[in-house]
Amino acid sequence: MTKVKQLLDEKGRDVWSVGPQETVLEAIKRMAEKGIGALVVLENGKLVGLISERDYARKVILKNKASQDTTVREIMTSPVLCGRPEQTVDECMALITEKRIRHLPIIDKEQVIGVISIGDLVKSIIADQKFVIEQLEHYITG
């Protein structure tokens, strides 16, 4: 079973963040620049929240708030559900599915060492299944 540590080694450990005092407009611009759907919210180096496109749609757009006048702190998800590098991809997929979230910061020694998305988990699970199928086919055809 693939561990989250292995997934991060393959995917990369870039962590894009925003401060809670920054505007939602700044956060959305950063997400667009990086081609990502969520940012961790760090205050004095500590994880205090997560802001996603979903938060933006539900807590700004649908409530007719102005992106340039709303702070990240006002709409971020907090507290944040996190994973650990020693967890398996399957464990994280179960957690993400159960809690209906799309992004999972990975914490090691109180530091965010990466963020995985549901897409990362699906890709890893498919790769694992493909490997097993290939091994079974090789065994059968001998």
Legacy VTK file of the C-alpha trace (Angstrom):
# vtk DataFile Version 3.0
C-alpha trace
ASCII
DATASET POLYDATA
POINTS 142 float
0.000 0.000 0.000
1.260 3.410 -0.916
1.961 5.755 1.981
1.329 9.500 1.860
5.090 10.062 2.218
5.649 8.184 -1.059
2.869 10.148 -2.744
4.450 13.446 -1.660
7.884 12.243 -2.832
6.427 11.643 -6.303
4.111 14.652 -6.462
6.306 17.211 -4.765
6.057 18.990 -1.477
5.248 22.524 -2.571
3.050 24.217 0.000
1.345 27.382 -1.151
-0.030 29.548 1.612
-1.766 32.782 2.468
-2.069 34.764 5.677
-5.426 35.117 7.452
-5.260 38.918 7.169
-4.907 38.883 3.374
-7.937 39.522 1.203
-9.865 36.764 -0.485
-9.023 38.433 -3.811
-5.300 37.978 -3.084
-5.890 34.324 -2.181
-7.896 33.630 -5.346
-5.218 35.300 -7.476
-2.541 33.113 -5.839
-4.588 29.959 -6.494
-4.981 30.978 -10.141
-1.236 31.712 -10.503
-0.296 28.320 -9.063
-3.081 26.369 -10.780
-4.383 24.973 -7.505
-7.758 24.805 -5.764
-6.783 25.560 -2.157
-4.211 27.304 0.008
-3.171 26.582 3.559
-3.591 29.545 5.869
-0.520 30.133 8.017
-0.143 32.568 10.882
3.321 32.873 12.429
4.247 29.636 10.650
1.362 27.679 12.176
-1.553 26.162 10.287
-4.731 28.028 11.231
-6.997 27.269 8.298
-7.532 26.284 4.691
-9.173 28.353 1.976
-10.512 26.720 -1.168
-12.420 27.624 -4.276
-15.407 25.994 -2.584
-15.113 28.393 0.370
-14.969 31.283 -2.092
-18.042 30.152 -4.000
-20.144 29.454 -0.912
-18.994 32.148 1.489
-18.261 35.083 -0.820
-20.048 34.767 -4.154
-23.311 33.305 -2.834
-23.408 35.849 0.004
-22.699 38.819 -2.280
-19.531 39.768 -0.417
-16.731 41.687 -2.116
-13.528 39.684 -2.628
-11.359 42.747 -2.106
-13.071 43.629 1.203
-13.283 40.152 2.739
-10.333 38.664 4.626
-9.244 35.061 4.378
-9.908 34.666 8.123
-13.615 35.428 7.552
-14.173 32.501 5.164
-11.396 29.969 5.789
-12.174 26.496 7.026
-10.923 26.093 10.570
-10.002 23.881 12.281
-8.396 21.928 9.456
-8.516 18.180 9.095
-4.963 16.943 8.427
-3.184 13.766 7.417
0.185 12.302 8.378
2.966 11.020 6.118
2.764 7.492 7.542
-0.915 7.083 6.628
-1.842 5.063 3.562
-3.440 6.543 0.491
-6.500 4.369 1.194
-6.820 5.759 4.732
-6.670 9.322 3.411
-9.185 8.535 0.670
-11.582 7.166 3.291
-11.113 10.305 5.412
-11.606 12.707 2.497
-14.675 10.800 1.314
-16.234 10.584 4.777
-15.674 14.265 5.591
-16.547 15.435 2.048
-13.421 17.522 1.610
-11.094 17.850 -1.379
-7.759 18.918 0.115
-5.785 17.445 2.983
-2.731 19.200 4.446
-0.094 16.725 5.584
1.495 17.518 8.943
4.783 16.237 10.344
6.107 17.577 13.655
3.546 20.403 13.602
4.741 21.590 10.165
2.791 21.415 6.912
4.977 19.293 4.631
2.564 19.046 1.707
-1.038 19.100 0.585
-2.788 16.266 -1.215
-6.016 16.498 -3.139
-8.664 13.942 -3.914
-7.256 13.920 -7.457
-3.805 12.955 -6.151
-5.333 10.095 -4.183
-7.406 8.811 -7.117
-4.339 8.911 -9.388
-2.302 6.931 -6.842
-5.037 4.331 -6.307
-5.415 3.825 -10.066
-1.638 3.388 -10.441
-1.611 0.796 -7.641
-4.516 -1.085 -9.215
-2.844 -1.024 -12.629
0.309 -2.506 -11.097
-1.651 -5.313 -9.415
-3.509 -6.091 -12.667
-0.239 -6.244 -14.600
1.252 -8.587 -11.995
-1.790 -10.867 -12.116
-1.759 -10.920 -15.914
1.935 -11.789 -15.874
1.284 -14.564 -13.347
-1.606 -15.996 -15.373
0.172 -15.880 -18.737
3.346 -17.041 -17.096
LINES 1 143
142 0 1 2 3 4 5 6 7 8 9 10 11 12 13 14 15 16 17 18 19 20 21 22 23 24 25 26 27 28 29 30 31 32 33 34 35 36 37 38 39 40 41 42 43 44 45 46 47 48 49 50 51 52 53 54 55 56 57 58 59 60 61 62 63 64 65 66 67 68 69 70 71 72 73 74 75 76 77 78 79 80 81 82 83 84 85 86 87 88 89 90 91 92 93 94 95 96 97 98 99 100 101 102 103 104 105 106 107 108 109 110 111 112 113 114 115 116 117 118 119 120 121 122 123 124 125 126 127 128 129 130 131 132 133 134 135 136 137 138 139 140 141
